């Protein structure tokens, strides 16, 4: 269980997460943010220890065992509407940067909203913009991050992964000094079970089953610091921010298959992926050597 007190004490941000809503159990943190928008402010963080009906893009279900993963929503009131599509990539780039600093390899951002590790989904983002009377109000970024998930449903075992599942194979290449602070070795940062689950209210003793679990508290502290950094970059230098995403975008600079979502029965087109522009649109070069730009509602791509 993420330690709220430690999170607030060690949070290294200027505005992100200063207002924290903690929920034991909720259907969806994004749904909560929309329903309670009047109580939130720019940078509010909604944290749920258990999410019952997590959603991905296209209404896909997000599997998550209680207390094992990170499911949050970040409520934002951007100063402009231009480039809102780019905001979707901040969580993935933040997690990727954090893990690359540890020594992880094989991390890529998949258009339009996922982070993959060795061809399996590690984290996903659901972006929802709210409007009132036709006027833009807010952006809500829902983030699901597989951390200590050890068992996925059969239909997801080949397509999803988590940090705890990848640790054994990655451990030889990771920065051990950096890694240590993320593992549950410190009592202060250990993700403890709530007393209602432990039963007698006693502390959970560390054993072989929990020793190598990741501290979701420490991961979240550092993730939020990265997020605030990239949000500021989006505000001040959107072109630079887009380039940083492109450096990790699956298929960037290569031939990809493009599927138009409004024409699902047509054959995929072979195009060259030119990456994101400042607005968050994906640019591609078609066989006629024309550059076209699409939003995430229009297309999906995959490497050839």
C-alpha positions in Angstrom: 0.0 0.0 0.0 1.4 3.4 -1.0 2.4 5.4 2.1 0.6 8.7 1.8 2.5 10.4 4.7 5.9 9.5 3.2 4.7 10.5 -0.3 3.7 14.0 0.9 6.9 14.4 3.0 9.3 13.4 0.2 7.4 14.8 -2.8 9.9 16.9 -4.8 7.6 19.0 -7.0 6.4 22.6 -7.0 2.7 22.1 -7.7 2.0 18.5 -8.9 0.5 16.3 -6.2 0.3 19.1 -3.5 -3.4 18.3 -3.4 -3.8 14.5 -2.9 -7.0 12.5 -2.9 -6.5 9.0 -1.5 -9.1 6.3 -2.2 -9.0 2.8 -0.9 -11.2 1.5 -3.7 -12.9 3.1 -6.7 -14.3 2.0 -10.0 -12.1 4.5 -12.0 -9.8 7.4 -10.8 -10.7 9.2 -14.0 -14.4 8.9 -13.3 -13.8 10.2 -9.8 -11.9 13.2 -11.2 -14.7 14.1 -13.6 -17.4 13.8 -10.9 -15.4 15.8 -8.3 -13.9 18.3 -10.6 -15.1 21.3 -8.6 -13.0 20.0 -5.6 -9.8 19.6 -7.7 -7.2 22.1 -8.8 -4.3 22.1 -11.3 -2.0 19.3 -10.3 -4.4 17.4 -8.1 -3.5 13.7 -7.8 -6.2 11.0 -7.3 -4.6 7.8 -6.0 -6.5 4.5 -5.6 -5.2 1.5 -3.9 -7.6 -0.7 -5.8 -9.3 0.1 -9.1 -12.3 -2.0 -10.0 -13.1 -0.9 -13.5 -9.9 0.6 -14.9 -10.2 1.6 -18.5 -7.8 2.0 -21.4 -8.3 3.5 -24.9 -11.3 2.3 -26.9 -13.0 1.2 -23.6 -10.6 -1.7 -23.1 -10.4 -3.2 -19.6 -7.3 -2.6 -17.5 -6.4 -5.6 -15.3 -4.9 -4.9 -11.8 -4.7 -6.8 -8.6 -5.5 -4.8 -5.5 -2.5 -3.1 -3.8 0.0 -4.4 -6.4 0.2 -1.6 -8.9 -0.1 2.1 -9.4 -3.4 3.6 -10.6 -3.7 7.3 -10.5 -5.3 10.3 -12.3 -3.7 13.7 -12.6 -6.0 16.6 -13.0 -4.6 19.5 -15.1 -5.9 22.9 -16.2 -3.5 23.7 -19.1 -3.0 27.3 -20.0 -3.6 26.6 -23.7 -5.5 24.2 -25.9 -2.8 23.9 -28.5 -0.8 20.7 -28.3 -3.2 19.0 -25.8 -2.6 15.6 -27.6 1.1 15.8 -26.5 0.0 15.6 -22.8 -0.9 12.0 -23.3 2.8 11.1 -23.7 4.0 12.7 -20.5 3.3 9.7 -18.2 4.9 7.2 -20.5 8.0 9.4 -21.1 8.3 10.0 -17.3 8.2 6.3 -16.5 10.6 5.5 -19.4 13.1 8.1 -18.2 12.9 6.9 -14.6 13.5 3.3 -15.6 16.3 4.1 -18.1 18.1 5.9 -15.4 18.1 2.6 -13.5 19.5 0.7 -16.5 16.4 -0.8 -18.1 16.6 -1.3 -21.8 14.0 -2.2 -24.4 11.6 0.5 -23.4 9.5 2.1 -26.2 6.5 4.4 -26.4 3.7 3.0 -28.5 1.3 5.3 -30.3 -0.9 6.6 -29.0 -0.7 5.9 -25.2 1.3 2.9 -24.0 4.7 2.1 -22.6 6.2 -1.2 -23.7 9.1 -3.1 -22.2 10.4 -5.9 -24.4 7.3 -6.0 -26.5 4.9 -6.2 -23.6 2.8 -3.5 -22.1 4.1 -2.1 -18.8 1.9 1.0 -18.5 -1.0 2.7 -20.2 -2.6 6.1 -20.2 -6.3 7.2 -20.6 -6.6 10.9 -21.5 -9.9 12.7 -21.1 -10.5 16.3 -21.9 -13.6 18.0 -20.3 -15.6 20.8 -21.7 -18.4 23.1 -20.3 -20.6 25.0 -22.7 -18.3 24.1 -25.5 -15.3 25.6 -23.6 -12.3 23.6 -22.6 -12.0 23.0 -18.9 -9.4 20.4 -18.0 -7.3 17.4 -19.0 -7.4 14.2 -16.9 -4.6 11.8 -17.4 -5.3 8.3 -16.0 -2.2 6.2 -15.5 -2.0 2.4 -14.9 1.4 1.1 -14.2 2.1 -2.6 -13.6 4.5 -2.8 -10.7 4.1 -5.8 -8.5 1.6 -7.7 -10.6 2.7 -11.3 -10.7 -0.3 -13.0 -12.3 -2.1 -11.8 -15.4 -5.2 -13.4 -17.0 -4.3 -16.1 -19.6 -5.3 -13.7 -22.4 -2.7 -11.1 -21.2 0.3 -13.3 -20.3 1.9 -12.8 -23.7 1.1 -9.1 -24.1 1.5 -7.6 -20.6 4.4 -7.4 -18.0 5.3 -5.8 -14.7 8.4 -4.6 -13.0 8.5 -7.5 -10.6 8.3 -10.0 -13.5 11.1 -8.3 -15.4 13.5 -7.8 -12.4 15.2 -11.2 -12.5 16.2 -10.9 -16.2 17.2 -7.3 -15.9 19.0 -7.3 -12.6 22.5 -7.9 -14.0 22.3 -4.7 -16.1 20.7 -2.4 -13.5 22.4 0.2 -11.4 22.4 -1.5 -8.0 22.9 1.6 -5.9 20.0 3.3 -7.7 17.9 0.1 -7.6 18.1 -0.3 -3.9 15.9 2.6 -3.0 13.1 1.2 -5.1 13.0 -2.2 -3.5 11.1 -2.7 -0.3 14.1 -2.7 2.0 13.4 0.4 3.9 10.6 0.2 6.5 9.7 3.8 5.8 9.1 3.1 2.1 7.8 -0.5 2.4 4.3 -0.8 0.8 2.4 -2.1 3.8 -0.9 -3.9 3.7 -3.8 -2.1 5.4 -4.8 -3.5 8.8 -8.1 -4.6 7.4 -6.3 -7.0 5.1 -3.6 -8.1 7.6 -6.3 -8.9 10.1 -4.7 -8.4 13.5 -3.2 -5.0 12.7 0.4 -6.2 13.1 3.2 -5.2 10.8 3.9 -7.3 7.8 7.2 -9.0 8.2 9.6 -9.0 5.2 10.1 -12.5 3.8 11.2 -14.1 0.6 7.8 -13.4 -0.9 8.0 -9.6 -0.4 11.7 -8.8 -0.2 12.1 -8.0 -3.9 8.8 -6.2 -4.4 9.1 -2.6 -5.7 8.2 0.3 -3.5 5.3 2.0 -5.2 5.7 4.9 -2.9 9.3 5.7 -4.1 8.4 5.0 -7.7 5.5 7.5 -7.5 7.6 10.1 -5.8 10.1 10.0 -8.6 7.5 9.7 -11.3 5.8 12.8 -10.3 9.1 14.8 -10.3 9.7 13.6 -13.9 6.1 14.4 -14.9 6.3 18.0 -13.6 9.6 18.4 -15.5 8.1 17.2 -18.8 4.9 19.2 -18.3 7.0 22.4 -17.9 8.9 21.5 -21.1 5.5 21.0 -22.9 4.5 24.5 -21.8 7.7 26.2 -22.7 9.3 24.2 -25.6 6.7 21.9 -27.1 8.9 21.2 -30.2 11.7 20.0 -27.9 9.3 17.9 -25.9 7.9 16.3 -29.1 11.5 15.4 -30.2 12.2 13.7 -26.9 9.1 11.6 -27.4 10.1 10.8 -30.9 13.5 9.5 -29.8 11.6 6.6 -28.0 8.5 6.3 -30.3 8.0 2.8 -31.7 8.5 2.9 -35.5 10.0 6.4 -35.6 11.9 6.9 -38.8 10.8 3.5 -40.2 8.2 2.0 -42.4 5.0 1.2 -40.5 1.6 -0.2 -41.3 -1.1 2.4 -40.9 -4.7 1.5 -40.2 -7.4 4.1 -40.5 -9.9 3.6 -37.7 -12.8 5.1 -39.8 -12.0 2.5 -42.5 -11.5 -0.8 -40.5 -12.2 -3.0 -43.5 -9.5 -1.4 -45.7 -6.0 -2.8 -46.0 -3.3 -1.2 -44.0 -1.1 1.4 -45.8 2.7 1.2 -45.7 4.0 4.6 -44.7 7.1 6.1 -43.1 6.7 7.4 -39.6 8.0 10.9 -39.2 7.0 11.3 -35.6 5.0 13.7 -33.5 4.7 17.4 -34.2 4.2 20.2 -31.7 0.4 19.7 -31.7 0.7 16.0 -30.9 -0.3 14.8 -34.3 1.5 11.9 -35.9 3.2 12.7 -39.2 3.7 10.1 -41.9 5.1 10.1 -45.4 2.9 8.1 -47.9 3.9 6.4 -51.1 3.1 9.6 -53.1 5.7 11.3 -51.0 3.1 13.5 -49.3 3.2 14.2 -45.6 -0.1 13.6 -43.7 -0.8 14.3 -40.0 -3.2 12.3 -37.9 -4.6 12.3 -34.4 -4.9 9.3 -32.2 -8.7 9.1 -32.9 -7.9 8.5 -36.6 -5.2 5.8 -36.9 -3.1 3.1 -35.3 0.3 2.0 -36.5 2.6 -1.0 -36.1 6.1 -1.6 -37.3 6.5 -3.7 -40.5 
